[in-house]
Amino acid sequence: MKILVLNCGSSSVKYKLIDTAASEVLAEGGVEKIGLPAGFLKYKKADGSKATIELGLIDHLAAVKAILNLLTDPAEGCIKSFDEIDAVGHRVVHGGEKFAESVLITDEVKDMIKQCYGLAPLHNPANMTGIDAITALMPEVPQVAVFDTAFHQTMPAKSYMYALPYKYYKEDGVRRYGFHGTSHRYVSQRAAEFLGVDLAGKKIITCHIGNGGSITAVDGGKSVDTSMGLTPVEGLMMGTRVGDVDPGALTYLMLKHNLSAEDVQKIINKESGVLGISGVSSDMREIDAAIAEGNELAKLALDMYEHRILKYIGAYAAEMGGVDIIVFTGGVGENQTSLRFNVCKPLAFMGVEIDQEVNKDLRGKEAVISAPGSKVTVVVIPTDEEMMIARDTEAIVK
């Protein structure tokens, strides 16, 4: 089947057209700056080079229409007509407790996604714009919603509950939901396939490390705990997100500096993390460059970043009663060799041993980076959320 995968943000639409029979990406790209005069569509050409088309797109409907027109363009496209698209799979960030798996999109499902707007006000409305655009442009094509939170719905209550008054869970849905679920599901399954082991019998810790990051304990193929919470702010220190922080520190700052809730939201989402500590950047490449120049705050930021990852791996190994496989994925996890080594080195007490020769030059490729004698297998598995969405979409449509 040919599956169009859409990931709609507030001012962007990323896409991939995937032939699931061949597990092949036929086309990929994205529209950015929707609603602005400087909006553009960038895409990968058939020869692998990249191209950009400047477009003033007023809304997501126009953006999706531009993508479909490009896919069917006689010179640049890869299909002759919209009819060749068998289904469309959408990334939807928040499914709350309503969705524990991917679903065929119906009017009822749309209503339920809208009921989760309060849990993800920046994401779910944007995701819905893509669904509405496809409904308008290709009303007969089946659509599937794949939720970031669905994989984590197998967590037990002791993992997802906060120790707040119970009424806030019962009345407002305040609990840990977790995110990056599609990535954690893909890399845990792919790691088992790559290693030739049975996923059902393995304890796996998946580390999705990037500008946003989360870690998940996967026991027998199921998520039993994860680091992100009600929102993607909890857990690891991230590029600009604060991660774990004493709530009392936030209320202290609010009272002392007369900060509003909106002020705090901006601080914890946009001004904290690696950027907030280093004062340099949220990009690890720029942090590495600053460290090389002797910037002590950049070094502190990296030390803190790695320390949080180490803490969660140790906690989840204890929670599951051991770990068989540790997976690194995401932009940083797949490419920053020193981070992988620095995180794994203190885990020697658990029998983790890294093959430094394999690890030091490995970027963006599947590989075992643990030494032959390591009691825990450590692997790098590049994530492919779009392929996971396409597979789910195909299975549901069939």
N, C-alpha and C positions, 0 to 999 in steps of 0.2 A: 504493500500500500504506500501511496504518497501522502505523508502527513505534514501539514503546515503547523509548526510550533510557534506560538506567539507569547511574548513576555512584555506586557504593557506597563510602563511606568507613568508617572504623572505628566511627563513631557517627552516620552520616548516610546518606541516600539522596537524590540529586537525580534528577529525571526530566523528560523531555519526551515527549509523544506527537506524532509528526510524520506528516503526510500527505505522502508523498514525491511523489505525482503533482502536487500543487499547491505543493510546497516550503513548506508551511504548518505552523506550530506550533499544534496544536489545544489543548494543555494543557501546563502546566509548573508545577513547584514542587519541594518537597523536604521530607524529614523530618529533623529535627535532634534531638540529645540522646537517641539510642536507648539504652534501658536505664536511663534516669533518669526520675524522677517528673515532671520538668518538660519532658518531650519534647513536641514539637509538629510539626504538618504545616502548612506555609505554601504557598499556591498563588495563581496569578493567575486571577481570575474572567473570565468572558466579556467583561465591559465594560472589562477592563484593570486594574481595581482589585485590590488584594491582600487576602487573608484568611488567618486563622490558626485552626487547630483544635488545641486542647490535648489531647494524647493521652499516656498512659503506655504506651509500646511497649517490650516486654521484649527484642525482638530484631529482626533484619533481616527475618525472615519476617513478623512482625506489621507491620513498616513497609511492606513491599511490598504486603501485603494491604490496608492502609489506603489506599495510593495507588490500587490497583485498584478498591476500593470507591468512592473519590471520583470516579474516571473514569467509573464507571457509575451514579453517584448521579442520581436523576431530576431533582433541582433544580440541582445544581452540575456534573454530569458532561457529557461530550461524546460518549459512546458508550452504546449500550443494554446491551451485554454484552461479556464478555471475548472472545467469538468474533470481534469486530470487529478485534482486535489480530492482525495477520498474522505478526508476528515481534518479537523483543526483541533489541536490540543493547546489549552491555555494554562499558563502558570497562574495560579491564584494563591496569594500569600497566606491568607487566614481562613481556615474552615471551622475555627472554634471547636466545639464538641459535636458539631453537626455532621462533620465528614471525617471518617476514619479511612477512607480510600478514595481513589479517583472515581468520578461519576460522569455519566452522560448528562449534558446540560439540557434541562427542561425549564419551563417557566417556574416550576416549583423550586428547582435548584437555584435559579437566578434570585428568587425571593430570599432564599436561605443565605446566599452569599451576601446579599444586601444587609441582612440581619447581623452580619459580622463586621459591618463598616466601622462600628464603634471600636472594635478591637484592632483594626488596622486602617485608620482613616487616610493614611497616605498611599496605601497600596491597593486595597480591595476595590475602591471606586475606579482607580486607573485600570485594574484588571478587567473590570466589568465593561469599560469602554471598548476593549478589544472584542469581547463577546458580542456586544451590541453592534459593532462594526461588521463583523462577519455575518451576523443575522441579517443585517440590512443588505449586504453585498452578495452573499451566497446563502440564502435562506434554507435551501434544501440540504446543505452539507452538514453532517453531524458534527457536534462540538463536544469536547470533553474537558472537564476542569480537573487539574492535578494540583493538589494543595501542598504547600510547604509544611503545613502543620500535621498532615494526615499520618505520616509515618510514626509520629510521636504519641499517637492516641493509644498505643499499647502500654504506655508508662503506667505503673501502679499509682494509686492515690498518694502514697507516701513520698513519691518522687515529684508529683506535679502540684501538690497542695502547698500553699503558703500558710504560715502560722499567724494569719490575720483572723479577725472574727469571722466565723464560718458564713455569716450572712453575706459577706462580700463575694464569696464564691457562689453561693446559692442564688443571690439576687443579681449580681453583676458579672459573673463568670470570671472573676479574678483568680487566676491559677497559672501555672507554667504550661505553655503550649509548645514551645520550641519552634525552631525554624530550620531552614536548609534541609528539610526532611527528604526532599527528592534527591539531593546530593548524597546524604548519609545512606539512604537506601541503595542508591546506585553503586557507590564505592564499596559498601559492605558486601553486596552481592557479587560485584566484579572481582573483589579481592579473593573471595572464595573460589570463583571460577578460575582466576589467574593462577592460584596456588593448587588447584585441583583437590579442594577439600569440601566437605559437606558443611554448608552454612549452618545447618540446624544444630550441629554439635560444637560450634565455636563461640568463644567470647571475644568480641572485637571492639576496639575503641577507634572510632573514626574521627579524625581531626581535620575539619574543614577550616583552613587557615587562610584568610585573605584580609582585605580591608575591613570586611565584616567576618567574624569567625565564630564557630561553635564546635563543641565536642560532644559526641554521643556514645553512650554505652549500648552496644548491640549484643544481646544475648540470644543465641539461637535464631538469629535473623530478625529479632524484634527490638525496637528501641525500649530500653528500660529506664533511661535517664538522659537528660541533655542539658547543656549549659545555658542556652537562651531561655527566656521566661515568658511572661505575658506579652512582652515586646522584645524586639531584637537587641535591646540595650543591655540586658543582664548577661553575666557570664564572663567571657574572656575580655581582656583589654583589646580594643580594636583600633582601627585607623583613627577615627574621630569619636567613637563611642566609649563611654566610661567603663562599661562592664560592671562587675561587682563593686558596690560601694555601700557604705553605711548610710541608710536612709536618714539617720539622725544628722549626718554631715550636710545633707541637702536642706533639711529644715533649718539647721543652724545658719547656713548661708542665706537662705530665703529671709529669715528674720533679721539677720545682721545687715544685709545689703538691700533689703526691701525688694527682693526679686519676685516676679510673678511666676505662675506655673509655666507660662510660655517662655519666660527667660530660662528657667531650669531645663525645660525641654530642649532648648537650643544648646545650652551648655553641655548636657549629657549626651546629645546626639551628634553635635557638629563641632564642638570646641574641645573635646576631651581626648582620651586615648593617647595614642602615639603622638599625634599633633599637639595635644595639650601639654604633655610632659616635655617633649623635645623643643617645641616652638619652631621646628624646622619644617616638618611635612608629615603627612600620613602615609607616604609612599616609602616602603622599606628600602628601595634602591637609593633614595635620597638620604635616608637615615644612615645607611652603610657608608655613604660618601662623607656625611658629616662626622661620623665616628672616626673615619680615616684621617680627618683633619683635626681630631682631638676634641670634638664637641662632647663634653661630659654629660650634658642633659640628653643628647641623642643616645649615648651609651646606656644611661639610666632607663630611658624609654624602652630600648631593646631588651635589657635585662628584665624589666617588669613584664614585658610582653611574653617572653619565653617562660618566665616563672609561673605565670597564670596557666599556661598550657600544661606545664609539668604538674602543677597542683591538680588539675582536673583529671589528667591521665592516672595519677596515683589514686585519687578518690574513686574513680570508676573501676579501677582494678580491684580495689578493696570491696567495693559494692557488689561486684560480680563474683568475688571469690577467686580472682585471677584473671589473666588475659592471655589469649593465644596469639592475637594479631593486632598490631597497631598500624593504622592507615593514615598517611598524610595526603591531603588533597587541597584544592583551592590554589589561588595564585601564588601565595607565599609558601604554602605547604609543598607545592609541586616544584618550586624553583629555588627557594632559599636553603642551600645545602647546609650552611652553618647553623641555622635555626634547628634543623632536624637533628644534627649532631648534638647541639647544646641541650636540647630537650631530652634526648635519649641517654646521654652520658650519665646523669644522676640515677637512671633507672637500672643501673648495673646490679643493684641489690636484688632486682626481680629477675635477673638473668638476661637482661637486654644488652646486646652487644652489636654495635654498628660496624659494618665493613666500610672503613673510611675511604678506601680506594674506589669503591662503587659509588658511594654517596657523594663524593666531592665534585664530580662532574655531571651528576644526574639532574636534568631539568626537564620537566614536562613529559616524562615517559614512564610507562609501567615498569617497575623493577623491584626486586627484593634488595633492600639496603642493609639488612641485618647480616651478621657474620654466620657462617655455617653452624657454629656451635651455640648460637644464641637460643635461649629457651623460649623467647618470644619472637615471632616473625614480624619484621617491620617492613612495610611496603609503601611505595609511592604509587597511587592510582589516580591519574588525571580524571577529574569529575566530568560527567557528561549528562547534565540535567535534561537537556533537550532530547537526548536519545531515550532517557527514562520516560519522559512525557510522551514521546512518540510511541513507545512500546505499550504504555498504559492505554493510550488512545486507540491503538490498533486492537488491543485485546477487548476493550469495551465495545467498540464499534462492531467487531466481528461477532 
